[in-house]
């Protein structure tokens, strides 16, 4: 379920929850722009300017500008770059929250911000040095989307930072642009009577090609709901390690510390954490009582439904969240082969298993395309293929995805998914279950992929789902799979299909 589009298959890039949260209150306004521009040629001099004199102590806005500049110039991953910068900076918890909000919020609303800025930057947004562009973007983001920061404070902080990172001329330009936008605040609106795709792209800040694609696939209303949901801050949810405790007991412990929690309505092992701090820094996490995982992702192990004593293959397992969940479902009795292409990813899987006290997981390294050469046919009772994918279901957690993916990426990854299914299918025992899952909402990678597989493999058939929650039945279901859209339960977009190899079926 990652964005890896190379010909090699691994679990690299699986989507996990960010260690920091977007904590500042939002305004209700939604808007966007068809495409954002970047000035790659100006990257190197600008980078030196932004790094030159950060001073003895970084500010939240300084950190945000540096992260956004690195994302634009160097192709850095926003979550990794932000975590690195936050470790280097000595920020208060409130400033950590602000820096996080500015980074993810600015990336999420990139087209909108550039659309408005373009009217007030005389030489055009694309002509600015990258760090100046980032500074203006975070400033306009604060003005439009954050309630608690007065506009005069936004301008003052931006001007001071411009002086610190650049020179008097830059600070004057920043001051002029922002004050001009404030004076003309009523003009910062999306034009009326636009074609549907353009309007949605502008209001909700998505690439036009993506909106047009979703309208064709899902219709205008659903496409707009997807885009709107993609801009929501992601919920924090955790999975209970049922080999150590119960959901009810852990919820009581969490509530006793002042945390605001509620049971997940999607997974019997899930807890929604409305407030209570960073769960990955708690003793419950350290002692293996819980793992941080999105609710949609928890449904994958539910679909696999492994039983005690079974042998299970997780083809693209890193970082190991679903692997561990399956082991917990089996009460750590049986064997799970957890495969990943990279040795350092294998270590992530084993680290998870050790933290959770799970001994049935055997992490191995290798290409998932070669699994049929490493294991005998009909070796496994259950197989999970959590396939590499375009990742368009996790945009709210990784807003970079909106701007880095292309239609060609979807086409490229579909070929790999098809080959993976064909390679691992023979490894399943007759009567066994193969679960195919992705974290995307693209039919070509999901329902169409499974339909094609079933057409070519008559020894497999779609299985009824194992999920008891009645709300799941209302979601789009086809070929034994369910397509979860991000607006359904305010969780990640996922596709999960459950396929059974018939008892007398042979691979053809």
N, C-alpha and C positions, 0 to 999 in steps of 0.2 A: 504494500500500500504506500509506495513511495513515489517520488518523482523521477527516479532513475530511468533514463530512456536508452541506456546503452544495451548492447546485446548480452551482457552478463547479468544474471539475476541474483539479487541479494535482498536483504532486509534493510539496506542502508536508507536513511532518510525517513524512517517511520515517524508519524506525527505524534508528538507528546505535548503535554500542556506546558506552557511557559512557567518558569519559576517565579516570575513576577506578575502582578496583576494590574489591570488598567483601573485606577482607583478614583479618578476625578469625574465628577458628575458631568453628564452630557447635555447639550441642548438638543431640541427635537428636530432641528433643521437637517435635511438630507439633501445632498447634491453631488454632482460629479462632472467629469469632462471626458470626451471621447478618447483622448490619447495624451500621454505625458511625454515630454521631451527631455533629453539629456544631452549635455555638451561634453562628450568624452575627451575632446581635444584639450579642454581646459583643466583636465583632472589633476595632472601632476603639480602645476604651480599652486592650484587651489588647496590641494592636500597639504602642501608645506605651510601655506598660510594658516590653515585651520589648526595645524599642530604646533605652530611656532611658539606661542606664549600662552599656554592654558593657565598659567599662574599656579600658586601654591595649592589651591583647592578648586576642583571642578564644580560647576553648577549643573543642575538638572538639564538646563537648556544647552549648555556647552556639550554635555555628554550626548544629548539627542542629536545635535548638529554633527558631531563627529561620527556617530553611528550611521546616520542617514547619508553622510558623504561617503563613507566606506561602502555602504550598500550600493550607491549609485556608481561610484568610480571603480570599485574593485570587485563588484559582484559578491560582496560579503553577505552571509546569511544574517538577517536582522537579529534573530534570537541569540545566535552565538556571539555576534559582535556586541550586542547590548550587554549580555552577561559578562563579557570580557571587560568592557568599559566600566561597568558597575563595580566589578571587583577591584579595579584600579582606583576608582574614585571613592572619596570618603563622604558619602551622602547620607543624610538622615533618611529614615523610612519614608517620610512624606516626599522627599526629593527623588527617591528611588521610584516611587509611584508616579510622580510627574514625568520623569525621564521616560519611563516605560510607556505611559500614555501618549507622550509626544511622538515617540518612535512609531508605535503601532498605529496610532490614530492618523498620523501624517501619511504613512504608507497606504492605509486603507482609503483615505480621502484624496489621494494624490491628484487625480484628474480634476476634481472639483477645485482644489487649491490653485492648481496651475491655470485653470479656466478663468478664475477671478483675477489672479495676479497678472495674467497676460494683458489685461486692460490698463494696468497701472505701471508696469515696468516698461519704460520708454523703448529700450532696445530689445525687448523680448526676454521671456524667462529662459529660453535655451541659451542665450548669450551670457548669462551670469556665470560667475565662478560657482562651482558646485556647492561650496560651503555657504555662499551667500544665498543661493537658491534654497538650500536646506533651512537656513535661518528664517527667510521670508515664509517658507511653507509652515514651519512650526508656529510662527507668530500668527499667521492667518488662521491656522487650525485652532489656536487658543481663542481667538476672537470669535470664531463661528461656532465652535463645538464645546467649549468648556465654560461653565457658568461661574466658576468661583474666582476667575482671574480678571480684574478690571482691565479695560482696554488701555488705559494710560500706563498701567503696570507692564502690559505686554510690550508696548512701544518702548518704554524706558529700558526694559531688560534687553530687548533686541538691539537698541542703539548701543548700549554699554558693551554687549557681546561683540557687536560689529567693530567697535573701537579696539577691543581686546584682540580680535582675530585678524583685523585688517588695518584700515587707516581712516582718516577723517572723511575722505570722500565717500567711502563705502557706507559709513555710519550715517552720513547725510542723506544718501540715496535711500537707505532702509527707513530712516525716519520719514522722509517725504512720501514714500510709497504707502507705508502703513497709515499715516495720518490722512492721506488722500482717500484711502479705502474707508476709513472711519467716517469721514465727512460725507461720503457717498454710499453709506451702508445700505440704504434702501434699494440701490441698484444691484446689490449682490444677490441676484436671484436667477433662477433658470428661465430662459425664454419660454413663453407659452407656445402652444400649437406646433410643437416639434413632432416628427415621426416617433412612434412608440419606442423603438430601439434607442434612438438618440436621447430621448427624454430620460429613459431609465438609466442609460449610461452616465448621463450628467447628474441626475438626482442622487444616484447611489454609487457613483465613482467606480465603474467597471469598464474594461475595454469594450469597444463597440462590437468587435467580432464575437466576443463571448456572450454578450446580451443577445445579439442576433441569433446565435446558435441555440441558446436556451429558449428563446421565443419559438423557434422552429420545432424544438423538441418537446417543450412543456406548455406552450401557450404564453400569452403576454402576462396574465395575472400571476401565474406560478413563477415565471421568470423574474418578475419584479419582486416577488416574495423571497426568492432565493437571494437576490442582490441585497435586499434590505437586511435579511438575516446575516449575511456575510459581514456586515458592518457592526454587528452587535458584539460587545465584549464576550469572550467565551466564558461559559460557566466553569466552575471548579467542581470536579467530581472525583471521588476516590472509590476504589474497589476493596472490599473487605477480604482479608485472607481467612477463608473459612476453615483452614486447617488449624488455626490458632484461636479464633474467636467467632462471634456471631455479629450480624449487622446491628441487632438491637442492643447488644452489650456495648459495642464500640460507640454507637450513637449516644448512649447514656453517658459514657466517659467523656465524649467530646462536648456534650451539652453542659456537663458539670464544670468544664473549664471556661464556659461562656461562649462556645462556638454555636453558631446558628446553622443547624443541619436539618436535612429531611431525607427520607428514603427515596431512592430513584424509582420512578415508575416504569422504567425500561428494564432494569436488571435487578434481580433479587440480591445481588452482591454489591450494588452501588449505593453510594451516599452523595447527595448534593451538599456542598459546603457553601452556604451563602455568606458566611463570614467566619473568621477563625484563624487567619494568618496563612502563611505558606505551609502547606501540608507536608512538603518534602523536608521541612526542617523540624518536624515534630518527633517526639519519642515514639509515637505510634508508627511512623514511617521507619524510623531507625530500627525499631524492634521487629519489623516485619508484619505488623498487624494490618497495614494497608498499603496500597499502591495508588499513585495518581494516574487516572485513566479516564478518557471520555466515555460517556454513557453508550454511545453508538458502538464504540470499539468493544465494550464489554459484551455486546450481543454476539460477537463472533464465536467466542468459546461456548456460549449458550447454544449456538447452532451446531457446533462440532459435537457437543454433548458426549464427551468421552466418559467411559465407564472405568471403574477400578479394575486394574489388571490388564488393561488394553495396551497395545503398542501404537503410538501416534507419531506421525511425521509432520513437523512444521517446516515447510519448505524455505520460506524467507522470513526468518524468525526475529532478527534483531529489531529493536533492543530487548525484546523478550517479554513484553507485557502480556500478550495473548498466550504465549507459551506458559508463563507462570499461572495465568488464569485457568488454563486447561489442567495444569498439574494440581491446582487447588480443587478443581471440580472432581478430579480423580482421587482426592484425599491423599495425594502423593503416593499412590499405589499403582504401579505399572511402569511404562517407559515412554518417554518423549524424546525423539531425535529432533533437536532444534538446529537447523542448518542456516549458515550465513556465509556469504562469499569472503568476508574479511575477518582476519584473526582478531583485530581489535573489537569488532562487533560481537564476535563470539564471546569475548571477555565480558561485554555488557550483559549478555544473557546469563552467564554464570554468576556475575555479581548480583543480579536480580534474584537468581535461585538461592544463592547463599543468604542474602538478606531476608528472604521469605522462609528460609528453612526447608527448601524443597530439594529432595534428593533424587527424584525420578527423572530429572532433566539431564540429558546428555547432549551438550552443545558441540557441534562439529563444524568444520570449515570446508567450503567447497561451492562450486557453481550449482545452483538449483537445476540448471539444464542438464547436468550430468548425474542427477540422483538416480535415474533409471539404470545407470551403469554401476552404481555403487551398492545398490540394494536389489535383492531378488524380487521378481514379480510377486504380487499378492502377499507382501510382507507386513502390511499395516492395516489395523482395524479402522483407523481414522486418519485422514490427511487434511491438513489446512494449507491452502495456497492463498496466503495474504499477499496478493500480487503487486509488483511494481506498477505504479499508475500515475496519472497526471496530477493527482492530489487536489482536484478542484472541489472536493468536499470539505476541505479544512482551511478555506480561505480566511475565516474569522481568526484562526490561530496563527496562520502564516500568510498575512496579506501580500507579501512579496509575490506569491504564486500568481496573483492577478496579472502582474506586469512582466513576469518572466516566461510564462507559458505561451504557446502558439498552437494553432490547429495542427501543425505538422507534428508537434510533440505527441498529440493524441493518436495520430495515425502510426507514428513510429512505435509507441509503446504497445499498441494493440497487437502487433505482430509478435512481440515477445510474450505477451500474455497467452496468446493462442498456442505458441510452441511450448510454454511451460505446462499448460493443461494437458497437452498431448504426451509430454514426457513423464509426468507424474501419475497419470491415470492408471497405467498398468501396475503400479505399486500397491494399489488398494485391493484388499481381499473381497471376494464376492460377498455381498451383504453389507459391506462397509460403507462409510459415509465420507464423501469428499466435499469440503466447504471451500468455495471460491469467494474471496472478499476483496474489496478495494475501498479506498477512501476518496472516491470520486463520484460524480453524478452523471458521467458521460455514458449514454446508452451503448456506444460502440465498445466501451471497455467493460460493460456490465451485462445487461440483459441480452444484447446482441451477441456478445462473446459466448455466453452460456447457451443461447439458442443454437449458435453455430456448432458448439461442442456437442450438444445432444444430437444434432442432426448427423454428425459424423461418427458418433459413438452410441449406437443403439443399445449397447450393454449398460448404459447409464440411463437413469430416469430422474426427473425432478422429484424431490421429497417434500412432504408437508413440513412446515416449520415447527419448531419445538417451543416457540414463544407463546406464553400464556396470556400476555397482556392484550386485551381486546383492541387497544388503540393501534397496535401493529397491523391488524387486519385491515385497517382503513388506509394504510399506506400502499403505494403502488407495488403490486406483487406480480411477478411473471417468472416463468421457468423455475419455480422452486425458490426464487429469490425475492428479497424485499429491497426496494430502493428507498433509502432514508434521505430525505432532503433536509437541509439545515433548519428550515422553519418549522418542521414537524414537531420537534421536541426541544428545539434550541440546543441541539447537539450537533456533532459533526455529520457531514454528508457521507453516507456509506452505502455500499451494495454488498449484500450477503446472500449467497445462493447455497442451498443444501442439496447435494446430488448423491444418489445411491447406486452402487453397482449391483445389478440384479444378481440373485444367488447363482444362476446358471450362466451368467453372461461372461463372454470372453472378449478380450480386446481385439477389435478388428481394424 
